[in-house]
Amino acid sequence: MTKYYFTREQQEQLKCNPNVQAVSEKAITYTDAFKRHFIAEYEKGKVPREIFEEAGLDIELIGLERVKSAGKRWRKAYHKSGVEGLQDTRKINSGRSSERELSLEEKIARLEAKNRLLEAENELLKKLDLLERQMLKKK
């Protein structure tokens, strides 16, 4: 993480850019469209700094290291997962359980996974019990 924080004025300035989704004092969240645009321009041979400047983002304000690391992170995600890798999935993967009704196959899969976990836990407890008894015999 960076040691550089954005002031309220800087945050407001960044929020005015259509390529910026959100800004906090520590971080900038860019739109998925900008990330796709970045990858397309990068593959045409442009450097990250140039792409950010053409998008109206102030490099002096953002910081060159942030620009480089964002570009590197997006390229890595794109090469690993394609365009889906560039999407912000924080709201989708919030950890909250699905509100829809699970299908029979999904229920079975979840129960089987839970069963495997409980069996593994049981085996671990048996091994610990055995070790404990062996330690007591040695004394």
C-alpha positions in Angstrom: 0.0 0.0 0.0 1.0 3.5 -0.5 1.9 6.0 2.2 0.4 8.8 0.1 -3.2 9.8 1.0 -5.6 11.9 -1.1 -7.1 15.1 0.3 -10.8 15.8 0.1 -10.1 18.2 -2.8 -8.1 15.7 -4.7 -10.8 13.0 -4.1 -13.4 15.4 -5.6 -11.2 16.2 -8.5 -10.7 12.5 -9.3 -14.4 11.7 -8.9 -15.2 14.2 -11.6 -13.4 12.0 -14.2 -15.8 9.5 -15.9 -13.2 6.8 -15.8 -13.2 6.8 -12.0 -15.9 4.8 -10.2 -14.9 5.7 -6.6 -12.2 7.4 -4.6 -11.2 7.1 -1.0 -8.3 8.7 0.8 -6.2 5.6 0.0 -7.5 4.1 -3.2 -9.0 4.8 -6.6 -11.5 2.4 -8.2 -11.6 2.7 -12.0 -14.6 1.7 -14.1 -14.6 -1.6 -15.9 -14.9 0.2 -19.2 -11.7 2.1 -18.5 -9.9 -1.1 -17.6 -11.0 -2.6 -21.0 -9.9 0.6 -22.8 -6.5 0.4 -21.0 -5.9 -3.2 -22.1 -6.9 -2.3 -25.7 -4.6 0.7 -25.9 -1.7 -1.1 -24.1 -1.9 -3.9 -26.7 -1.7 -1.2 -29.4 1.7 -0.3 -27.9 0.9 2.6 -25.6 2.5 2.9 -22.2 0.3 3.1 -19.0 1.2 6.7 -18.4 0.1 7.8 -21.8 -3.2 5.9 -21.5 -4.0 7.5 -18.2 -3.1 11.0 -19.4 -5.3 10.6 -22.5 -8.2 9.5 -20.2 -7.9 12.9 -18.4 -6.2 11.5 -15.3 -3.6 13.6 -13.6 -0.4 11.5 -13.2 1.0 14.0 -10.8 -2.0 13.6 -8.6 -2.4 9.9 -8.9 1.3 9.0 -8.8 3.3 7.1 -11.4 3.7 4.0 -9.1 -0.1 3.7 -8.8 -0.5 4.0 -12.6 2.2 1.3 -13.1 0.8 -1.1 -10.5 -2.8 -0.7 -11.7 -1.7 -1.4 -15.3 0.3 -4.5 -14.2 -2.6 -5.8 -12.1 -5.1 -5.4 -15.0 -2.7 -7.0 -17.5 -2.2 -10.0 -15.2 -6.0 -10.3 -14.6 -6.7 -10.0 -18.3 -4.2 -12.7 -19.3 -5.5 -15.0 -16.6 -9.2 -14.6 -17.1 -9.8 -12.4 -20.1 -12.3 -9.6 -20.0 -14.0 -11.1 -16.9 -10.8 -10.7 -15.0 -11.1 -6.9 -15.3 -14.5 -6.7 -13.8 -15.0 -5.5 -10.2 -16.6 -8.4 -8.5 -16.6 -7.1 -4.9 -20.4 -6.5 -4.9 -21.1 -9.9 -6.6 -18.8 -11.9 -4.3 -19.9 -10.2 -1.0 -19.9 -13.4 1.0 -23.6 -13.1 1.5 -25.5 -16.3 0.8 -27.7 -16.5 -2.3 -31.3 -15.6 -1.7 -32.5 -17.9 -4.5 -33.7 -21.4 -3.9 -30.9 -24.0 -4.4 -31.5 -26.8 -6.9 -31.4 -30.4 -5.7 -28.0 -30.9 -7.3 -26.6 -27.8 -5.5 -28.0 -29.0 -2.2 -26.5 -32.4 -2.6 -23.1 -30.9 -3.6 -23.1 -28.7 -0.5 -24.1 -31.6 1.8 -21.4 -33.8 0.3 -18.8 -31.1 0.8 -19.9 -30.6 4.4 -19.8 -34.4 5.0 -16.2 -34.5 3.7 -15.2 -31.7 5.9 -16.8 -33.4 9.0 -15.1 -36.7 8.1 -11.7 -35.0 7.9 -12.3 -33.2 11.2 -13.2 -36.6 12.8 -10.0 -38.2 11.5 -8.0 -35.3 12.9 -9.6 -35.6 16.3 -8.9 -39.4 16.3 -5.2 -38.8 15.5 -5.0 -36.1 18.2 -6.6 -38.5 20.7 -4.1 -41.3 19.7 -1.2 -38.9 20.1 -2.4 -37.8 23.5 -2.7 -41.4 24.7 0.8 -42.2 23.5 2.2 -39.2 25.3 0.4 -40.3 28.6 1.9 -43.8 28.3 5.4 -42.5 28.0 5.1 -40.6 31.3 
